[in-house]
Amino acid sequence: MATAGSAPSKPEILSLLRSLLRTAAKFTDYNIREYAKRRSIAAFRDNRNLSDPSSIAAAFADGKSQLEVAKRQATVYSLYAPNVKSIMEIRTTR
């Protein structure tokens, strides 16, 4: 695990991305689920070219805090999930 002053390793960064995507998949609402996936991928793409270890560590810490927020929100949204699926989730059987 990365310490406060050091940059995280590549496996730690990839693990964070996978955790964010797994958490995004837990949202019951299609729009929120897809937004969380898009936002996670976009944030990692935006930070792809960071080279300064302190900025990498700061971005990683921000990602960890966003993961905790997403986990809490997924739990709250699951408590109040709508009974009707989005039109994007309904598949035709033709």
ZAKE-872940 format. One record per residue (C-alpha): residue in one letter; x negated, z, y negated. Coordinates in Angstrom, 1 decimal, padded with zeros to 4 digits, m for minus. Last residue first. Layout:
BEGIN
(pt "a"; (X; Z; Y)),
...
***
This chain:
BEGIN
(pt "r"; (037.9; m031.2; 010.2)),
(pt "t"; (037.4; m027.4; 010.4)),
(pt "t"; (036.8; m026.9; 006.7)),
(pt "r"; (034.4; m024.2; 005.6)),
(pt "i"; (035.3; m021.4; 003.2)),
(pt "e"; (032.2; m019.8; 001.7)),
(pt "m"; (032.0; m021.9; m001.4)),
(pt "i"; (035.7; m021.4; m002.1)),
(pt "s"; (034.9; m017.7; m002.4)),
(pt "k"; (036.3; m015.4; 000.3)),
(pt "v"; (039.3; m013.2; m000.3)),
(pt "n"; (039.3; m009.5; 000.6)),
(pt "p"; (037.1; m008.6; m002.4)),
(pt "a"; (034.3; m006.1; m001.7)),
(pt "y"; (034.6; m002.8; m003.6)),
(pt "l"; (032.4; m000.6; m001.4)),
(pt "s"; (030.1; m003.5; m000.5)),
(pt "y"; (029.5; m004.0; m004.3)),
(pt "v"; (028.3; m000.4; m004.6)),
(pt "t"; (025.9; m000.7; m001.7)),
(pt "a"; (024.6; m004.1; m002.9)),
(pt "q"; (024.1; m002.6; m006.3)),
(pt "r"; (022.0; 000.3; m005.0)),
(pt "k"; (019.8; m002.1; m003.0)),
(pt "a"; (019.5; m004.5; m005.9)),
(pt "v"; (018.3; m001.6; m008.2)),
(pt "e"; (015.7; m000.5; m005.7)),
(pt "l"; (014.5; m004.1; m005.3)),
(pt "q"; (014.3; m004.5; m009.1)),
(pt "s"; (012.0; m001.4; m009.2)),
(pt "k"; (009.8; m002.9; m006.6)),
(pt "g"; (009.6; m006.2; m008.5)),
(pt "d"; (008.7; m004.4; m011.7)),
(pt "a"; (005.9; m002.6; m009.8)),
(pt "f"; (004.7; m005.9; m008.5)),
(pt "a"; (004.7; m007.5; m011.9)),
(pt "a"; (002.7; m004.5; m013.3)),
(pt "a"; (000.2; m004.8; m010.4)),
(pt "i"; (m000.2; m008.5; m011.0)),
(pt "s"; (m000.6; m007.9; m014.7)),
(pt "s"; (m003.3; m005.2; m014.0)),
(pt "p"; (m005.1; m007.5; m011.5)),
(pt "d"; (m005.3; m010.4; m014.0)),
(pt "s"; (m004.7; m013.7; m012.2)),
(pt "l"; (m001.0; m014.4; m012.7)),
(pt "n"; (m000.2; m018.0; m011.6)),
(pt "r"; (002.7; m017.2; m009.3)),
(pt "n"; (004.4; m014.9; m011.7)),
(pt "d"; (007.1; m017.4; m012.8)),
(pt "r"; (007.5; m018.6; m009.1)),
(pt "f"; (008.0; m015.0; m008.0)),
(pt "a"; (010.6; m014.4; m010.7)),
(pt "a"; (012.4; m017.7; m009.8)),
(pt "i"; (012.6; m016.8; m006.1)),
(pt "s"; (014.2; m013.4; m006.9)),
(pt "r"; (016.6; m014.8; m009.5)),
(pt "r"; (017.8; m017.5; m007.2)),
(pt "k"; (018.4; m015.1; m004.3)),
(pt "a"; (020.1; m012.6; m006.6)),
(pt "y"; (022.3; m015.3; m008.1)),
(pt "e"; (023.2; m016.6; m004.6)),
(pt "r"; (024.4; m013.2; m003.5)),
(pt "i"; (026.2; m012.5; m006.8)),
(pt "n"; (028.1; m015.8; m006.6)),
(pt "y"; (028.9; m015.4; m002.9)),
(pt "d"; (030.3; m011.9; m003.1)),
(pt "t"; (029.4; m009.7; m000.1)),
(pt "f"; (025.9; m008.8; m001.3)),
(pt "k"; (023.7; m008.1; 001.8)),
(pt "a"; (021.9; m011.4; 001.6)),
(pt "a"; (020.3; m010.3; m001.7)),
(pt "t"; (018.8; m007.3; 000.0)),
(pt "r"; (017.2; m009.6; 002.6)),
(pt "l"; (015.9; m011.9; m000.2)),
(pt "l"; (014.4; m008.9; m002.1)),
(pt "s"; (012.9; m007.5; 001.1)),
(pt "r"; (011.3; m010.9; 001.9)),
(pt "l"; (009.9; m011.1; m001.6)),
(pt "l"; (008.5; m007.6; m001.4)),
(pt "s"; (006.9; m008.4; 002.0)),
(pt "l"; (005.3; m011.5; 000.5)),
(pt "i"; (003.7; m009.3; m002.2)),
(pt "e"; (002.5; m006.8; 000.3)),
(pt "p"; (001.1; m009.5; 002.5)),
(pt "k"; (m000.8; m011.0; m000.5)),
(pt "s"; (m002.4; m007.6; m001.4)),
(pt "p"; (m001.3; m005.5; m004.3)),
(pt "a"; (m003.4; m005.2; m007.4)),
(pt "s"; (m005.1; m001.9; m008.0)),
(pt "g"; (m004.6; 000.8; m010.5)),
(pt "a"; (m001.3; 002.4; m009.3)),
(pt "t"; (m002.3; 002.1; m005.6)),
(pt "a"; (m001.3; m000.8; m003.5)),
(pt "m"; (000.0; 000.0; 000.0)),
***
